[in-house]
């Protein structure tokens, strides 16, 4: 479910920016790190910490939009790729310095331990992740489908020239999308940061999984990205249970390569022209 | 461009200094810079010249390093050749399917391949030594000053060859291929062969660089296949200049030199390097080498495109273009439904609408490239809807084409040609797509002259701001229907225009 949040944020940024945000994985890590540091500093209960982390990484998303995405809107997508890769390196190196290289654990959301429902043992943290994840996905869906803001965000994603033509302040909606994307990444980082450690070098891995989810689910499609992310999660769980983590990752990469080799235009094709 | 004596001196200076005045530690640094330079030079072929974001260059570097480490005990110095093959061969095998992919899928596929190589390096312990890596092979490989000389001779030769190759027609071809693949094909350039060659040559250089780095450090661990090598390679090429012959060398020297200069900052040098890269992407896209050229005044100013004529003479002919109730469908899809509009002499009419709303189809139907199923098109009283395209043109309707595939100067030439035909009415398809601000202003001024000459213009473009400034009226199409027409401000404020666009169904977010 946390993958779904990562992929959801990734696809929002992708559609708004018209290019892959290679720093997205590092925003996730930054979310975990923010949870560690702000949690230790303020000593707040996790449930209050969550919106603070979301806000903080949302602001980082705004900075990313202003620095690395909007100024390059008229250049080829590769320019945005490189700018966001540089941004990713900046975040990673800053975190390496701040954390002195030692991985940390983020506070848990719902306390540790587990309980039984109908004979199944359910960990509190995984359950909390699923609940928070589902709530956020539902909230984003509602925003995109049923509010004026969401429709405008979709309009900007579909055709920014037309959006500008009908008077939508495109830059503002790109920034807004990146803020939302950052907030989702931050929350995902917080949730993942308790189960797995937070280490500065994880960013590329998160980014790659979101990238794969979006490529498999249909480039630019929000439901596709969610399905892709859930699929990856389930796939990894089963393969790694059977053959170990390394084989799970390897099988995933090979699967992606096979898909790209057989269907160079993506698994489901692309709905509207090219949106690299 | 031919490397100037300035750059030749810069190129030769590091190895000469290393051999004459620097201590062994300094020699080591210069060797390392040379190695990064080789990797970067290979990357320039793919990223700079093909414009493809290859994220596997680091992995290819790692393949070279492992191949050298594994074969050195048997092959001795010839292990370097084995390393080149070990990188170039897999690259050649995957190049076919890989190079067909669009930019974002290409980046993903290369990233997945690189991750596979990294996984193999960590987990195939019997072959690679796992996380501990391999050691104790370096005695069989060139070392010390010999390695330094070898690396820099290869690098200097590579840079000179690169400069020589891309100075002339090949550089122009590469440029055309990057920016206008279809036009390149029309000029008889074999894109597939050229992309394959560049990709494999880039891989070979990465393999050689990897082998030399193994020889230099004496150990090979999975780190050499990691993403950080890739990021270093990308940033050094971007920082130095992705296409400039000296770009990789300059970036590599900085990558090795900066940490020494910024020693007090310790770990922060990578941070500084990343910040510098971002700054270069934003403000000096041609890289530091290009920037230095500009400051030295060495680079010739970009050639002035043949440009647009200064004077647009008036032309005789019909006074009004009428489109009345035109419909057109392709298969079952209604591309145009009952579209009517007028263009008078001395008037610019802009055509807007979402992608696929029928704008280009309308221009095609008016200019006779397609024929309407229903409706009339007339110049004054002279009906033209049944005429073939060349007769429509002779009757007084000039046409430019969607210029996505044309470079800037070709585009101006297309526009100038359409005006020179003496047509009283011009149909312009996306004349402003992909041009810079300066060209955009020139285009605006030119359109005003065309209007003042008494020609009528029907123009399609995505740049709504430009259209609002130059057009007297706008017509908005939505799914083949004209849903609004009037002064630009009115059309942009029209509720139907906004709704047609915002209600765009079937497009997820």
Interface residues (C-beta under 8 A of the other chain):
Chain A: X11 X12 X15 X19 X20 X67 X68 X71 X72 X75 X76 X77 X78 X79 X81 X82 X83 X85 X86 X87 X88 X89 X90 X93 X94 X96 X97 X144 X150 X151 X152 X153 X154 X155 X157 X158 X159 X161 X162 X163 X164 X165 X166 X167 X204 X208 X211 X212 X215 X219 X220 X221 X222 X223 X224 X246 X249 X250 X253 X254 X256 X257 X260 X261 X264 X265 X266 X271 X272 X273 X274 X276
Chain B: X47 X51 X53 X97 X100 X101 X102 X103 X104 X105 X107 X108 X109 X111 X112 X113 X115 X116 X119 X120 X122 X123 X227 X231 X234 X235 X238 X267 X268 X270 X271 X273 X274 X275 X277 X278 X281 X282 X285 X352 X353 X354 X355 X462 X463 X464 X465 X492 X493 X497 X498 X501 X502 X504 X506 X507 X508 X509
